[in-house]
């Protein structure tokens, strides 16, 4: 009987929208699933574009995308390569802005 009451109360709490309060915090930011997929898609497209570019070739460039904002990290051979990486990243559909954290060797 006690199990039945506990199960009923838990189901009622979840039904009433208390599920998030009972759920464990996984430490990840709460973003809509579509945004996560969109960021992953943008990230992949930027990496592919950098790999296809003759100057950048994405050798040592790490790409991170959050809410359409692309951050480029890593070491490149020249300032021209860094500038080209930013230009290439900006040209990708879905990129709202680019943070250039690239350094030259």
C-alpha positions as CSV (number, residue, x, y, z in Angstrom):
1,X,0.0,0.0,0.0
2,X,2.9,2.4,0.9
3,X,4.4,1.8,-2.6
4,X,1.2,2.5,-4.3
5,X,0.8,5.9,-2.4
6,X,4.5,6.8,-3.2
7,X,4.0,5.9,-6.9
8,X,0.8,7.9,-7.1
9,X,2.3,10.9,-5.5
10,X,5.4,10.8,-7.8
11,X,3.2,10.5,-10.9
12,X,1.0,13.4,-9.7
13,X,4.1,15.5,-9.1
14,X,5.4,14.8,-12.6
15,X,2.0,15.4,-14.1
16,X,1.7,18.8,-12.3
17,X,5.0,20.0,-13.8
18,X,7.3,19.3,-10.9
19,X,9.4,17.0,-12.9
20,X,12.2,19.5,-13.4
21,X,12.3,20.2,-9.7
22,X,12.8,16.4,-9.1
23,X,15.3,15.9,-11.9
24,X,19.0,15.8,-11.2
25,X,21.0,18.8,-12.6
26,X,23.3,17.5,-15.2
27,X,25.3,20.7,-15.3
28,X,24.5,21.4,-18.9
29,X,22.8,24.7,-19.9
30,X,19.1,24.4,-20.6
31,X,18.7,25.1,-24.3
32,X,16.1,24.0,-26.7
33,X,17.0,20.8,-28.6
34,X,16.7,22.6,-31.9
35,X,19.4,25.1,-30.8
36,X,21.8,22.3,-29.8
37,X,21.3,20.6,-33.2
38,X,21.7,23.9,-35.0
39,X,24.9,24.7,-33.2
40,X,26.3,21.2,-34.0
41,X,25.4,21.7,-37.6
42,X,27.0,25.2,-37.7
43,X,30.1,23.8,-36.0
44,X,30.4,21.0,-38.5
45,X,30.0,23.3,-41.5
46,X,32.6,25.7,-40.1
47,X,35.1,22.9,-39.6
48,X,34.4,21.6,-43.1
49,X,34.8,25.1,-44.6
50,X,38.1,25.6,-42.8
51,X,39.4,22.2,-44.0
52,X,38.4,23.0,-47.6
53,X,40.2,26.4,-47.5
54,X,43.6,26.4,-49.1
55,X,45.1,28.8,-46.5
56,X,43.6,27.5,-43.3
57,X,43.1,23.8,-43.9
58,X,41.9,23.7,-40.2
59,X,45.2,22.3,-39.1
60,X,45.3,23.6,-35.6
61,X,42.0,25.5,-35.4
62,X,39.4,24.4,-32.8
63,X,35.8,25.5,-33.4
64,X,33.2,25.9,-30.7
65,X,29.7,27.2,-31.4
66,X,27.1,28.5,-28.9
67,X,23.9,30.1,-30.0
68,X,25.3,30.7,-33.4
69,X,28.5,32.4,-32.0
70,X,31.6,30.7,-33.3
71,X,34.8,30.8,-31.3
72,X,38.0,29.9,-33.0
73,X,40.9,28.8,-30.8
74,X,44.4,27.5,-31.6
75,X,47.7,28.4,-33.2
76,X,48.1,29.3,-36.8
77,X,51.1,30.0,-39.0
78,X,50.4,33.7,-39.8
79,X,48.1,36.6,-39.1
80,X,46.7,36.1,-42.7
81,X,45.7,32.6,-41.8
82,X,43.9,33.8,-38.7
83,X,42.1,36.5,-40.7
84,X,41.1,34.0,-43.4
85,X,39.8,31.6,-40.8
86,X,37.5,34.4,-39.4
87,X,36.4,35.2,-43.0
88,X,35.6,31.6,-43.7
89,X,33.7,31.1,-40.5
90,X,31.6,34.2,-41.1
91,X,30.6,33.0,-44.5
92,X,28.9,29.9,-43.1
93,X,25.1,30.0,-42.9
94,X,23.9,30.2,-39.3
95,X,27.0,32.0,-37.9
96,X,25.9,35.2,-36.1
97,X,29.4,36.3,-35.1
98,X,32.9,35.0,-34.7
99,X,35.2,35.3,-31.6
100,X,38.8,35.1,-32.9
101,X,41.1,33.7,-30.2
102,X,43.6,32.4,-32.6
103,X,47.3,33.1,-32.0
104,X,50.2,33.0,-34.3
105,X,53.2,30.6,-33.8
